[in-house]
Amino acid sequence: MQELSNQGAHKERLQVNPDTLRLVPAERREFWEKLAEDVELNIASQFGKRWTMLATLTVILATPEETYEDVARALNRSPGAIRYRRQAMIHLLRDEHSAVDRVEAYRSDRKKFHKYSDYAQVAEALEHLGYFDLPVREQFALAVPLGQPSKSWRGDGSSAALAQKRGRDGSLKDEVRRLLDEARKRNTSS
């Protein structure tokens, strides 16, 4: 009980930018508001649309020499969406990360486990292709990611965010580490 009361007494939020808030003059704000009008977003035409079996087969049958961007362009999808389907294929063929359990859960109750529908569609495609009937070594040979635009690319944009510099303090990753160290020091001194 003593520990809980100590934690409640010290209420300080962790934040990335601990500097005081600065007011921006109206003439400077106007520039940024106008700039927002010029921003163009390049959204794949199939974004948020239901995946067809043909599109799923295209991802599965892509060769490792192809990149996520190549397949994404062909299907009018984002490279991250292609990566997610390809990873589902890899997880199912290697029987890792509870991929088979996800498919079985979806098939048992589609409404309750709707978030696993992607894995179920990939599993269905793999079954029709006969991939699950192949020897395990052949399944592992097929379970290969596609080419990535850069070594650290993840497909979700997080690698770009982590690579950005945060002024003179270093990278965002360094800033997070600094904040965690400060929090640990406060907890040990309490």
C-alpha positions in Angstrom: 0.0 0.0 0.0 2.9 2.3 0.8 4.2 2.0 -2.8 0.9 3.0 -4.3 0.6 6.2 -2.3 4.1 7.2 -3.3 3.4 6.7 -7.0 0.2 8.8 -6.7 2.0 11.7 -5.0 4.4 12.2 -8.0 2.2 13.0 -11.0 4.5 14.0 -13.9 3.7 13.1 -17.5 6.4 11.8 -19.8 6.4 13.9 -23.0 8.7 14.0 -26.0 8.9 17.8 -26.0 9.1 19.1 -22.5 9.7 22.8 -23.6 7.1 25.4 -22.7 4.4 26.2 -25.3 5.2 29.1 -27.6 2.6 31.2 -29.3 3.0 31.7 -33.0 2.1 35.1 -34.5 -0.9 35.1 -36.8 1.1 36.0 -39.9 3.3 32.9 -39.4 0.2 30.7 -38.7 -1.3 31.8 -42.0 1.6 30.4 -44.0 1.3 26.9 -42.4 -2.5 26.9 -42.9 -2.1 27.7 -46.6 0.6 25.1 -46.9 -1.8 22.4 -45.8 -4.0 23.2 -48.8 -1.1 22.2 -51.1 -0.5 18.8 -49.6 -1.3 15.8 -51.8 -1.8 12.4 -50.5 -1.1 9.4 -52.7 -3.6 6.8 -51.6 -3.8 3.5 -53.4 -7.1 3.1 -55.2 -7.7 -0.2 -53.5 -7.1 1.1 -50.0 -9.7 -0.2 -47.6 -11.3 -2.3 -50.3 -12.0 -6.0 -49.8 -9.2 -8.3 -51.1 -10.0 -10.6 -53.9 -8.7 -14.2 -54.1 -6.8 -13.2 -57.3 -5.0 -10.3 -55.5 -4.1 -12.6 -52.6 -2.8 -15.2 -55.0 -0.7 -12.5 -56.7 1.0 -11.8 -53.4 1.5 -15.4 -52.6 2.9 -16.3 -56.0 5.3 -13.2 -56.1 8.9 -14.2 -56.4 11.5 -13.0 -53.8 13.1 -10.9 -56.6 10.0 -8.7 -56.7 9.7 -5.9 -54.2 6.7 -5.0 -52.0 6.5 -1.8 -54.0 6.4 -3.7 -57.4 3.5 -5.9 -56.3 1.7 -2.9 -54.6 1.8 -1.0 -57.9 0.4 -3.9 -59.8 -2.5 -4.3 -57.3 -3.1 -0.7 -56.5 -2.4 -1.4 -52.9 0.1 0.0 -50.4 3.4 -1.8 -49.9 2.5 -2.2 -46.2 -0.7 -4.1 -47.2 1.3 -6.4 -49.5 3.8 -7.0 -46.7 1.0 -7.9 -44.3 -0.4 -10.5 -46.7 3.0 -11.9 -47.4 3.9 -12.2 -43.7 0.6 -14.0 -43.2 1.7 -16.5 -45.9 5.1 -16.9 -44.2 3.7 -17.4 -40.7 1.2 -20.0 -42.0 3.8 -21.9 -43.9 6.3 -21.9 -41.1 3.5 -22.5 -38.5 4.7 -19.6 -36.3 3.1 -16.7 -34.4 -0.1 -18.7 -33.8 -1.1 -18.2 -37.5 -2.9 -21.6 -37.7 -4.7 -20.8 -34.5 -5.9 -17.5 -35.9 -7.3 -19.2 -39.0 -9.1 -21.9 -36.9 -10.5 -19.2 -34.6 -11.8 -17.2 -37.6 -13.4 -20.3 -39.1 -15.0 -21.2 -35.8 -16.7 -17.8 -35.3 -16.2 -15.3 -38.2 -18.0 -12.5 -36.4 -16.0 -12.7 -33.2 -12.6 -13.2 -34.8 -13.1 -11.0 -37.9 -9.7 -9.5 -37.4 -8.2 -12.8 -38.6 -10.0 -12.8 -41.9 -6.8 -11.9 -43.8 -5.0 -14.9 -42.4 -8.0 -17.1 -43.3 -8.1 -15.9 -46.9 -4.3 -16.5 -47.2 -4.7 -20.0 -45.7 -7.5 -20.8 -48.1 -5.3 -19.7 -51.1 -2.4 -21.8 -49.8 -4.7 -24.8 -49.4 -6.0 -24.5 -53.0 -2.4 -24.2 -54.3 -1.5 -27.3 -52.4 1.3 -25.6 -50.4 0.3 -27.3 -47.1 0.7 -30.7 -48.8 4.3 -30.0 -49.7 7.2 -31.3 -47.5 8.1 -28.9 -44.7 11.4 -28.0 -46.3 9.7 -26.9 -49.5 7.1 -24.9 -47.5 10.0 -23.1 -45.7 11.7 -22.5 -49.1 8.5 -20.8 -50.3 8.1 -18.7 -47.1 10.4 -15.9 -48.2 9.7 -12.2 -47.8 9.8 -9.9 -50.9 12.5 -7.3 -51.6 12.4 -4.3 -49.3 13.1 -0.7 -50.5 15.7 -0.4 -47.7 17.1 -2.6 -45.0 15.1 -1.1 -42.2 11.8 -0.8 -44.0 8.9 -2.3 -42.2 6.0 -1.3 -44.3 4.2 0.7 -41.6 6.1 3.9 -41.7 7.6 3.4 -38.3 11.2 3.0 -39.6 11.0 6.5 -41.2 9.6 8.0 -38.0 12.4 6.5 -35.9 15.1 7.6 -38.4 14.0 11.3 -38.2 16.3 13.6 -36.2 14.9 15.5 -33.2 17.0 18.7 -33.4 20.2 18.8 -31.3 19.0 16.1 -28.9 19.6 13.3 -31.4 17.1 10.8 -32.8 13.6 10.0 -31.5 14.9 6.7 -30.3 17.5 8.5 -28.2 14.8 10.8 -26.8 12.6 7.9 -25.8 15.6 6.2 -24.1 16.4 9.4 -22.2 12.8 9.7 -21.0 12.7 6.1 -19.9 16.0 6.6 -18.0 14.6 9.6 -16.2 11.5 7.7 -15.2 13.6 4.8 -13.9 15.7 7.2 -11.9 12.6 8.8 -10.4 11.2 5.4 -9.5 14.4 4.2 -7.8 14.8 7.4 -5.8 11.2 7.3 -4.4 
